[in-house]
Amino acid sequence: MRTLKLIALCALLAAAASSFFGPAQAQTPSVADIKATAEAIQALTDQQKTINDNQTKIDEKLADIAENIRVARLYSARAK
């Protein structure tokens, strides 16, 4: 009797697993999906370019600040 319950449970689990993990159905993307994807990629590319430009500006400003600090330290060392 216990063996019969175990076999039934295994069969039930196998049926449930096959319904969850069955082969994926191929979906063909529509033209609207392709256009939306292309627009999203273009928007991300533009955002990445803007971020890179801003990072370059930040790096330039940090270099200027570092140079100003270096010069200030030189002058303060001479003043002593």
Secondary structure, 3 states (H helix, E strand, C coil): CHHHHHHHHHHHHHHHHHHHCCCCCCCCCCHHHHHHHHHHHHHHHHHHHHHHHHHHHHHHHHHHHHHHHHHHHHHHHHHC
